[in-house]
Amino acid sequence: MVSTINTTNFEKGRGAQFNPKNKFLKQEYVQEHIESVDIWEQEKKETEYIFDHSKNVVNKIESPDVGMQLSLNPYQGCEHGCIYCYARNSHEYWGFSAGKDFENKIVVKKNAPLLLRKFFDNKNYEPKTISLSGNTDCYQPIERKMRITRSLLEICLEYRNPVGILTKNALVLRDLDIIQELAKLNLVSVATSVTSLDEDLRRVLEPRTATYQSRLRIVETMAANKIPVGIMLAPIIPSINDSHISKVLKAAADAGAKWAGYTVVRLNGAIGELFKDWLFKTFPDRATKVWNQICDCHGGKVNDSRFGSRMAGDGKFAELIKDQFLLYCRKYKLNESNTKLNTESFRRTNQKQLSLF
């Protein structure tokens, strides 16, 4: 099916092809007449990093259908450029666009480790699992230089607080030493998102992410080191990757994954117009069909905020996806047990200091 991919009019290495208007800004600068020199300047433009000094870095998750209690995102915006990413809308709170800005204006929270210590040292804090990448990827390319995520893992080990990691970047393997130590105390689980095994599709759907084989290597490595590991087949997009469910789950199980989850694509806020632009440019032969099937999964709309149904969708097509997913999870023996991380070993540094390495 992916043989009809069209990238003729695409900016290489980017998911979003334009900047939609930020709904929170009353005024904006626009370029009405684009000259050839402007195109050249745009092509050579590199990613910009904005250093933020937040006062808080841990977010309490109120949504009842997310499966997380606390999240921490050391970076806002994401260079990976996944066109469907639900986190794009959050970039508007920073005064940027959910489109190109999300991919090339990255907010870096340099003081995140200090703030996490402060959070753990609060006498009223009761230990819960901290989810890294609840919004944007904690192992996106800038992490190689900044090492903020590594520092956060060191602090979780020091305080013995459980942590969950979700990433599309094989850079997580750099921190295997710390993850192994966390696993010895049952303080960590790792997951990677695998939406397909087709590299041609990945290059347009998730242009700056690690290859699918690299992500399966994450699973293999974690499983070999007895670290709880699973995958997210997310999102499933009708007539794009829904036919890949069986192959993805089999590859994940063969690599050592013990569990799998999924979501059906939903296009809230600015993501709708970004995805539609991408869809009709990339898959012109089936764009209308895909768009209508997404609508069928969400009560006639592509945007869905209903708790309980927004992730998995509803309607006949969503039921078909769900049935396939459950069938192949059973076939490949995924989700046969639950991983419950340890919250009993938590200790504050003023109780006992721990030297890591």
C-alpha positions as CSV (number, residue, x, y, z in Angstrom):
1,M,0.0,0.0,0.0
2,V,2.8,2.4,0.8
3,S,4.1,2.3,-2.8
4,T,1.9,5.4,-3.5
5,I,3.8,7.7,-1.1
6,N,4.4,11.1,-2.6
7,T,7.1,13.4,-1.2
8,T,7.5,15.7,-4.1
9,N,6.4,18.8,-2.3
10,F,7.8,18.0,1.1
11,E,10.5,19.7,3.2
12,K,12.9,16.9,3.9
13,G,13.1,15.7,7.5
14,R,10.0,17.5,8.7
15,G,6.5,16.3,9.4
16,A,4.6,19.6,9.5
17,Q,4.9,21.6,6.3
18,F,3.7,24.9,7.6
19,N,2.9,26.8,10.8
20,P,-0.9,27.0,11.6
21,K,-2.1,30.0,13.6
22,N,-1.6,29.9,17.4
23,K,-5.1,30.1,18.8
24,F,-3.8,32.0,21.9
25,L,-2.2,34.8,20.0
26,K,-4.2,37.8,18.8
27,Q,-1.5,39.1,16.6
28,E,1.1,37.4,14.5
29,Y,3.8,38.2,11.9
30,V,3.2,36.7,8.5
31,Q,5.3,36.7,5.3
32,E,3.0,37.8,2.4
33,H,5.6,37.7,-0.4
34,I,8.2,34.9,-0.3
35,E,11.3,35.7,-2.3
36,S,13.9,33.2,-3.4
37,V,16.3,34.4,-0.7
38,D,13.6,33.7,1.9
39,I,13.3,30.1,0.7
40,W,17.1,29.7,0.9
41,E,17.0,31.0,4.5
42,Q,14.2,28.7,5.5
43,E,16.0,25.7,4.0
44,K,19.2,26.4,6.0
45,K,17.4,27.1,9.2
46,E,18.5,24.9,12.1
47,T,16.7,23.8,15.2
48,E,16.5,26.6,17.9
49,Y,16.8,25.7,21.5
50,I,15.1,27.9,24.1
51,F,16.3,27.5,27.7
52,D,13.5,27.7,30.2
53,H,13.7,28.1,34.0
54,S,10.4,26.6,35.2
55,K,9.4,26.6,38.8
56,N,7.8,23.2,38.6
57,V,8.6,20.2,36.4
58,V,6.4,17.3,37.5
59,N,2.8,17.3,36.3
60,K,-0.1,15.5,38.1
61,I,-2.2,13.6,35.5
62,E,-5.9,14.2,36.0
63,S,-7.1,12.4,32.9
64,P,-8.7,9.1,33.9
65,D,-7.8,7.2,30.7
66,V,-4.1,7.9,30.4
67,G,-2.7,5.3,32.8
68,M,-0.2,7.6,34.3
69,Q,0.0,9.4,37.7
70,L,2.8,11.9,37.3
71,S,4.7,13.0,34.2
72,L,7.9,14.9,33.6
73,N,9.0,16.3,30.3
74,P,12.5,17.7,30.2
75,Y,11.9,19.1,26.7
76,Q,8.9,20.8,25.1
77,G,8.5,20.5,21.4
78,C,10.1,17.5,19.6
79,E,12.6,17.2,16.8
80,H,11.2,13.8,15.9
81,G,8.5,15.5,13.8
82,C,5.7,12.9,14.0
83,I,2.9,14.5,12.1
84,Y,0.1,13.0,14.3
85,C,1.7,13.9,17.6
86,Y,-0.9,15.0,20.2
87,A,1.7,17.1,22.0
88,R,1.8,19.6,19.1
89,N,-1.1,21.5,20.6
90,S,0.8,22.1,23.9
91,H,3.4,24.1,22.0
92,E,0.9,26.9,21.6
93,Y,1.0,27.5,25.4
94,W,4.6,28.5,24.9
95,G,3.7,31.1,22.3
96,F,4.7,28.9,19.3
97,S,2.9,27.1,16.5
98,A,1.9,23.4,16.6
99,G,3.4,23.1,13.1
100,K,7.0,23.7,12.1
101,D,7.7,25.5,15.4
102,F,7.0,22.3,17.3
103,E,9.8,20.6,15.5
104,N,12.5,23.4,15.3
105,K,11.9,25.5,18.5
106,I,12.7,23.2,21.4
107,V,12.2,24.3,25.0
108,V,15.0,22.8,27.2
109,K,14.3,22.6,30.9
110,K,17.9,22.7,32.2
111,N,16.9,22.9,35.9
112,A,14.6,19.8,35.7
113,P,17.0,17.7,37.8
114,L,17.1,20.3,40.5
115,L,13.3,20.6,40.5
116,L,12.8,16.9,40.7
117,R,15.0,16.7,43.8
118,K,12.9,19.5,45.3
119,F,9.8,17.6,44.4
120,F,11.0,14.4,46.1
121,D,12.2,16.3,49.2
122,N,8.7,17.7,49.9
123,K,7.6,16.0,53.1
124,N,4.1,15.6,51.7
125,Y,5.2,13.7,48.6
126,E,4.0,10.1,48.5
127,P,6.0,8.0,46.0
128,K,4.4,7.3,42.6
129,T,5.7,6.4,39.3
130,I,7.1,9.3,37.3
131,S,6.5,8.9,33.6
132,L,9.1,10.4,31.3
133,S,7.8,11.4,27.9
134,G,4.2,11.8,28.9
135,N,4.1,14.6,26.4
136,T,7.3,14.9,24.3
137,D,10.1,12.4,23.9
138,C,12.7,12.6,26.7
139,Y,15.4,11.1,24.4
140,Q,15.0,13.4,21.4
141,P,18.3,14.4,19.7
142,I,19.3,17.3,22.0
143,E,19.4,14.8,24.9
144,R,22.6,13.5,23.6
145,K,24.3,16.8,24.5
146,M,22.2,18.0,27.4
147,R,21.9,14.6,29.3
148,I,19.0,15.9,31.4
149,T,17.1,12.6,31.1
150,R,20.1,10.7,32.3
151,S,20.3,13.0,35.4
152,L,16.6,12.5,36.1
153,L,17.1,8.7,36.1
154,E,20.1,9.0,38.4
155,I,17.9,11.0,40.8
156,C,15.1,8.4,40.6
157,L,17.7,5.8,41.5
158,E,19.1,7.9,44.3
159,Y,15.6,8.4,45.9
160,R,14.5,4.9,44.8
161,N,11.4,6.3,43.1
162,P,9.8,4.3,40.2
163,V,10.0,5.7,36.7
164,G,8.5,4.7,33.4
165,I,10.2,5.5,30.1
166,L,8.6,5.9,26.7
167,T,10.7,6.8,23.7
168,K,11.2,6.4,19.9
169,N,14.9,7.0,20.2
170,A,17.6,4.3,20.6
171,L,19.6,6.8,22.7
172,V,17.9,5.2,25.7
173,L,20.4,2.4,25.3
174,R,23.1,4.9,26.4
175,D,21.6,4.8,29.9
176,L,21.3,1.1,30.2
177,D,23.7,1.1,33.2
178,I,21.3,3.2,35.2
179,I,18.2,1.4,34.0
180,Q,19.8,-1.9,35.0
181,E,20.3,-0.6,38.6
182,L,16.7,0.7,38.7
183,A,15.5,-2.7,37.5
184,K,17.3,-4.6,40.3
185,L,14.9,-2.7,42.7
186,N,11.9,-3.0,40.4
187,L,11.9,0.7,39.8
188,V,11.6,1.0,36.0
189,S,9.7,-0.1,32.9
190,V,10.6,0.8,29.4
191,A,8.4,1.1,26.3
192,T,9.0,2.2,22.7
193,S,6.5,3.2,20.1
194,V,6.4,1.0,17.0
195,T,3.7,2.1,14.4
196,S,4.9,-0.1,11.6
197,L,7.8,-2.1,10.2
198,D,7.8,-0.2,6.9
199,E,10.7,2.3,6.7
200,D,9.3,4.2,3.7
201,L,6.2,4.9,5.9
202,R,8.3,5.9,8.9
203,R,10.3,8.5,6.9
204,V,7.2,10.5,6.1
205,L,5.1,9.7,9.3
206,E,7.9,10.1,11.8
207,P,10.8,11.6,9.9
208,R,13.4,12.1,12.5
209,T,12.8,9.1,14.7
210,A,15.0,6.0,15.1
211,T,14.3,3.2,12.6
212,Y,11.8,0.5,13.5
213,Q,14.7,-2.0,13.7
214,S,16.5,0.3,16.2
215,R,13.3,0.4,18.3
216,L,13.0,-3.4,18.2
217,R,16.7,-3.4,19.4
218,I,15.6,-1.4,22.4
219,V,13.1,-4.2,23.2
220,E,15.7,-6.9,22.7
221,T,18.3,-5.2,24.8
222,M,15.9,-4.5,27.7
223,A,14.4,-8.0,27.6
224,A,17.9,-9.5,27.6
225,N,18.7,-7.5,30.8
226,K,15.5,-8.6,32.5
227,I,14.0,-5.1,32.3
228,P,10.2,-4.9,31.9
229,V,9.6,-3.7,28.3
230,G,6.7,-3.3,26.0
231,I,5.6,-1.4,22.9
232,M,2.9,1.2,22.0
233,L,1.4,0.6,18.6
234,A,0.3,4.2,18.5
235,P,-1.4,5.6,16.7
236,I,-3.2,3.2,14.4
237,I,-4.3,5.1,11.3
238,P,-7.1,3.6,9.2
239,S,-5.8,2.5,5.7
240,I,-2.3,3.6,6.6
241,N,-1.0,1.2,9.2
242,D,-4.0,-0.7,10.5
243,S,-3.0,-3.7,8.3
244,H,0.4,-3.8,10.1
245,I,-1.0,-4.8,13.5
246,S,-0.1,-8.5,13.3
247,K,3.4,-8.0,12.0
248,V,4.3,-5.3,14.6
249,L,3.0,-7.4,17.5
250,K,4.8,-10.5,16.3
251,A,8.1,-8.6,15.9
252,A,7.7,-7.1,19.3
253,A,6.9,-10.4,21.0
254,D,9.8,-12.1,19.2
255,A,12.1,-9.3,20.5
256,G,11.0,-10.0,24.1
257,A,8.2,-7.5,24.7
258,K,5.8,-8.6,27.5
259,W,3.1,-6.1,26.8
260,A,1.6,-3.9,24.1
261,G,-0.9,-1.0,24.0
262,Y,-2.5,1.0,21.2
263,T,-4.4,4.1,20.3
264,V,-6.4,5.2,17.3
265,V,-5.3,8.4,15.8
266,R,-7.2,11.5,16.9
267,L,-6.6,15.0,15.5
268,N,-7.5,17.6,18.1
269,G,-6.8,21.3,17.6
270,A,-4.2,22.4,15.1
271,I,-3.2,18.8,14.5
272,G,-6.3,18.3,12.3
273,E,-5.2,20.8,9.6
274,L,-1.6,19.7,9.8
275,F,-2.4,16.1,9.4
276,K,-4.9,16.8,6.6
277,D,-2.3,18.7,4.6
278,W,0.2,15.9,5.2
279,L,-2.4,13.2,4.2
280,F,-3.5,14.7,0.9
281,K,0.1,15.4,-0.1
282,T,1.5,12.1,0.9
283,F,-1.4,9.7,0.1
284,P,-3.5,11.5,-2.6
285,D,-4.9,8.2,-3.8
286,R,-6.6,7.3,-0.5
287,A,-6.7,10.6,1.5
288,T,-10.5,11.0,1.4
289,K,-11.0,7.4,2.4
290,V,-8.5,7.7,5.3
291,W,-10.1,11.0,6.5
292,N,-13.6,9.5,6.5
293,Q,-12.5,6.4,8.4
294,I,-10.8,8.5,11.1
295,C,-14.1,10.4,11.4
296,D,-15.9,7.1,11.7
297,C,-13.8,6.2,14.7
298,H,-14.7,9.4,16.5
299,G,-18.4,10.0,16.2
300,G,-18.2,11.7,12.8
301,K,-15.2,14.0,13.7
302,V,-11.5,13.7,13.6
303,N,-11.1,15.6,17.0
304,D,-12.2,13.7,20.0
305,S,-11.8,14.6,23.7
306,R,-14.2,12.1,25.3
307,F,-12.6,10.3,28.2
308,G,-12.9,6.6,27.8
309,S,-13.3,6.6,24.0
310,R,-10.9,9.2,22.7
311,M,-7.9,6.8,22.7
312,A,-9.5,3.7,21.2
313,G,-12.3,5.4,19.3
314,D,-15.8,3.9,18.7
315,G,-17.8,2.7,15.8
316,K,-17.4,-0.3,13.5
317,F,-13.9,0.5,12.3
318,A,-12.6,1.2,15.8
319,E,-14.1,-2.1,16.9
320,L,-12.4,-3.9,14.1
321,I,-9.0,-2.4,15.1
322,K,-9.7,-3.4,18.7
323,D,-10.6,-7.0,17.8
324,Q,-7.5,-7.4,15.7
325,F,-5.2,-6.0,18.4
326,L,-6.7,-8.3,21.1
327,L,-6.5,-11.3,18.8
328,Y,-2.9,-10.9,18.0
329,C,-1.9,-10.0,21.6
330,R,-3.4,-13.4,22.6
331,K,-1.7,-15.1,19.7
332,Y,1.7,-13.7,20.6
333,K,1.2,-14.0,24.4
334,L,1.4,-10.3,25.1
335,N,-0.3,-8.6,28.1
336,E,-0.5,-11.9,30.1
337,S,0.8,-10.2,33.3
338,N,1.0,-6.7,34.8
339,T,4.1,-5.0,35.9
340,K,3.7,-3.2,39.2
341,L,6.7,-1.0,40.1
342,N,8.0,-0.7,43.6
343,T,7.0,2.3,45.7
344,E,8.0,0.9,49.0
345,S,11.7,1.6,48.8
346,F,11.5,5.4,48.4
347,R,13.9,7.4,50.6
348,R,14.8,11.0,50.7
349,T,18.4,12.1,50.5
350,N,18.3,13.6,53.9
351,Q,17.5,10.1,55.2
352,K,20.4,8.4,53.5
353,Q,22.8,9.4,50.8
354,L,23.5,7.1,48.0
355,S,26.6,7.3,45.8
356,L,25.8,6.0,42.3
357,F,28.9,5.7,40.2
